[in-house]
C-alpha cells in the first residue's frame, strides 16, 4: 500500500505541532514538506518562504552543495538512515538566514503500512553553545577537529555521565565544560569551577565540603562548600591531575558514595552535581607510574573528550582572532589586516588560545589605528615574530620551493605538501581547493586525515 497524500498531510499536521524545525524528504533527498517551526527559523520571507525550498534537495538548501553530503566530505544522516533503517544523528554546518550555524541534525525514516521506508523526517536543532562566526563569548570554531569535539559535547551533555576533558594547556577546557553544562538539563543551576592546582589537604576539604563554625581556628561561622554550592548543577574540577594522592582518596570517596561531611560536622550530606574534570596531564601514564589512583581514573574517565590544540584546528585561527579581538578590545570597528591574519595563522602557538589572546590584547594596547597590522603583531610577540611555522618539518628552500629530503610514501608526500601550502602567507582552503583541482570538502577531508 502506497503512502497516500492524506497520510502525508496527517504527518505534516503532526509535525506542525512540534517545537523543533523539521522537514520531510524523499529517498532522493528532495524536500516535500516543512513544519511551521522550520518555516519560521529557516525559510522566512526574505529567502522566498517555504516555496523556495520545496522540491529542492536538502544538501542544496543546507550546504549549497551540488552533490549529497557523503560525496562532499560530510557524513549524510539520510544515507545512513536509509542504509540502517533507523534514526541517525550528526552535527553539521548549515546555511541559515543568519549565516552558517552549527546544527544538530537527526534523520528518522517513516514507513508505510507494509514496513517500507517512504519518507525521512529531518529534525534540526540549532546549537546555542558554539558559533561558526566571530562571537563575543562562548565556543567559536568550524574546523573538523572542533566539530568532532562539539559533537561529543552535544552527545554527552543530556546525560549524567562524568566528563573528562583532555588537552594541552590553553585550549579552552573551561569553556567546553560550560558548554556541557549549558546543553544539559542542569543549565538553570550553578556552574562551579575549582582549580585543583596547589590545594592543600585542609584547604581542599574546607573549599569543597565547607566547614562548621568553630571547626578550626578562625572558623567564625559556617561556610558552605563548593559541592553544596553546585547542588543541582555542574562541578568543574580543573587540572585534576595536580591533586596529591591524599586528596585523590577524598575525591574518590565523594564520587563513590555521593555523600560528604562538612569539616567539623557530624551530619552526612548528599551531593547532587554533575562532574566535569579537566587536565593537560597524561593520566593513564600517571596511573602506570602510580602517581594517580587507578580507581579514581576510571571513575573520571567515563566520557573523555579531547580539546584540540591550535595546531590541530589551525583553520579556526582567523575566526578565533576576530572573536578574541572583539572580547579584549574596547575600540569598536578595529580589525586585523589580511596580512595580520595570515601571520597569526602561520605561527606555532605553544600556549594555544591563551597565548593567542594575550598577544592580541597586547597588540590592541599598542596600536593606535583602526587596523592591526602584521608588523605590530610581530613587534609585540614574545619572540619578535620569529617563531617556527605550524608546518614543522616541511621543506622549503630559499627560493620558497617545496622540497623533501628524499623518496617518501605518496600519502606522506601529500600530507607534507598540503602542510607546506597551508603554512604559506594568505593560504586558505577556499582559494587552494580550485588550484588543486578538488572541492573544499575534499581538501578539508585530506587535511583532517
Secondary structure, 3 states (H helix, E strand, C coil): CCCCHHHHHHHHHHHHCCCCEEEEECCCCEEEEECHHHHHHHCCHHHCCHHHCCCCEHHHHHHCCCCCHHHCCCCCHHHHHHHHCCCEEEEEEEEECCEEEEEEEEEEEEECCCCCEEEEEEEEEECCCEECCCCCCCEECCCHHHHHHHHHHHHHHCCCCCEEEECCCCCCHHHHHHHHHHCCCCCCCCEEEEECCCCCHHHHHHHHHEECCCCCCCCCCCEECHHHHCCCCEEEEECHHHCCHHHHHHHHHHHHHCEECCECCCCCEECCCEEEEEECCCHHHHHHCCCCCHHHHHHHCCEEEECCCCCCCHHHHHHHHHHHHHHHCCCCCCEECHHHHHHHHCECCCCHHHHHHHHHHHHHHHCCCCEECHHHHHHHCCCCCCCCECCCCCEECCCCCEECCCCCCHHHHHHHHHHHHHCCCCCCHHHHHHHHCCCHHHHHHHHHC
